[in-house]
Amino acid sequence: MRMVNIKINNKLYQVEEGISILDAAKKNDINIPTLCYLKDISTSASCRVCLVELKNSKTLVTACNFPVREGIEIYTHSSKAIQARKKSVELLISNHNKNCLSCIRNNKCELQNLCQELNIRENIYDGEYSKQHLDNFANGIIRDTSKCVLCQRCIEICKKVQGLGVLGLENRGFNTIVSPIFNMSFKDVNCMQCGQCVINCPTGALSEKENLELVIEALNNPNLHVVVQTAPAIRASLGEEFNMPIGTRVTNKMVSALKRIGFDRVYDTNFGADLTIMEEGYEFIKRVKNNGILPMLTSCSPGWINYLESEYPELIKHVSTCKSPHMMLGAVLKTYYAKEKNIDPKNIFVVSIMPCTAKKDEIKRIENKKTEYFDVDVVLTTRECAKLIKMYGIDLNNIDESDFDNDMFGEYSGAGVIFGVSGGVMEAALRTVKEKLENKSLQKIEFNEVRGLTGIKAATIDINEKKYNIAVVSGMLNSKILLDDIKNNKSKYHFIEIMGCPGGCINGGGQPFISSRIRNYENEYCLKRANALYDEDIIKKVRKSHENPQIINLYKNFLKYEGSDICHKILHTSFDKKEKYNL
């Protein structure tokens, strides 16, 4: 690419011709504030926060989408630029619900940070506010237009990453809002509940539906036996809520905190992941041996399942009937565990700590209710888990380490740990499927072919002298490519892992907020979280799901064998076509 000479704040730089002023400045460690901008996704420049001054220009320009050229001279922090930015933010907050102290995004709000950065202390513009629209009817996500700054980041994420376009601008002028079509609720449109809009929203306009009070109430009910389970991705991200570096693994500190809070049992969803591999692996082997429907698609991501049921219902027959790991463990807790511990299932309260907002919706699916009770009672996101720990006066930085309770479900394999990253389900399945089909120990346990954060990964794996084409995909826009091939009978694959969120659960909608500056220019946060999971896999003595001794005992004492009647009764589910719009 051709290099050009430019000046930024009177200093000479060489940069690639045509890149934005924002990128050119960032490459040279000059920070220009942004609000609506998301690199390669949202470049509408609607917020006017990144305004900069050009020499000999009568007007300011937006740095996020103005290309550099030879000889251009830019002033990023001139008095004129700073005052214009300040005016833009003052206008934004003039129509903003400023209940910051009680807002879910307090101290983690990008608009709040801009007010600090620009030293905004007064409401310069005061007057009528736009009418508030509050949508709190969906199980996973809440929309509050009184906190929306119309940056459109959520619109672009839903359209360009998830390929849905559920959100758009409604009405005009002072009445403009961001909403699903006809200002319908998230629960009545083809929303995945994935929460990618939530983690990319700069304010509290979009948030998860919090369930902290339900958990606290259960913990204080002497008649309830409260069990908590933690998803694999939580250990790689929870520390961020306590100012630890991204990618810090806090497995045993997290367990200590949950025990101190008062949960009767603290288990790892990784046990459920191992159980999922046993059932899903068996299902794949059965399909292969009996000329069943291929490719088989994984079913662990509830966001992806929501997408499937509304966008590709004709492909339901390709999807594994296995429940997701936390639902499987919940089902076992309310059947086998209840019997062994002599506890009435109605008195067992299961809390799942998940990196996902779609899990809040998943636990309410009637298709998952195979007994008198729902498998899981409450889902908390990673963010909610951190709030719970802080509410109980615990500092995760200064707490001793503890192990998961090991009476029945404390053991888990390294294969279970890596479920939290895109490719982890596939790799875990291959460790079991390949070994069982070949009837010999694996010489090489890692399947690097399916690792990495690329949207679509494909490989050919030799199993028992036969070649199997596999694929791993995350994000629905990427998935659409493979799903269209299946729909048109053009797919070459035998087994496909699909995750709703880009990168998998490590980037789930319930994970700690990452500032747009980090998302735009330091996009290694997903890799750091992923590496934390792979590091734990390496140190585990057992690294294959079928070698987990407690999994072996569970089948011996209760489930009998993979795919048994009892397995299908409590560990498997069904999926059904859903209308895109509930009018």
Secondary structure, 3 states (H helix, E strand, C coil): CCEEEEEECCEEEEEECCCEHHHHHHHCCCCCCCCCCECCCECCCCCCCCEEEECCCCCCEECCCCECCCCCEEECCCHHHHHHHHHHHHHHHCCCCCCHHHCCCCCCCHHHHHHHHCCCCCCCCCCCCCCCCEECCCCCEEEEHHHCCCCCHHHHHHHHCCCCCCCEEECCHHHCEEECHHHCCHHHCCCCCCCHHHHHCCCCCEEECCCHHHHHHHHCCCCCEEEEEECHHHHHCHHHHHCCCCCCCCHHHHHHHHHHHCCCEEEEHHHHHHHHHHHHHHHHHHHHHCCCCCCEECCCCHHHHHHHHHHCHHHHHHECCECCHHHHHHHHHHHHHHHHHCCCHHHEEEEEEECCCHHHHHCCCHHHCCCCCCCCCEEEEHHHHHHHHHHCCCCHHHCCCCCCCCCCCCCCCHHHHHHHCCCHHHHHHHHHHHHHHHCCCCCCCCCHHHCCCCCEEEEEEEECCEEEEEEEEECHHHHHHHHHHHHCCCCCCCEEEEECCCCCHHHCCCCCCCCHHHHHHCCCHHHHHHHHHHHHHHHCCCCCHHHCHHHHHHHHHHHCCCCCHHHHHHCECCCCCCCCCCC
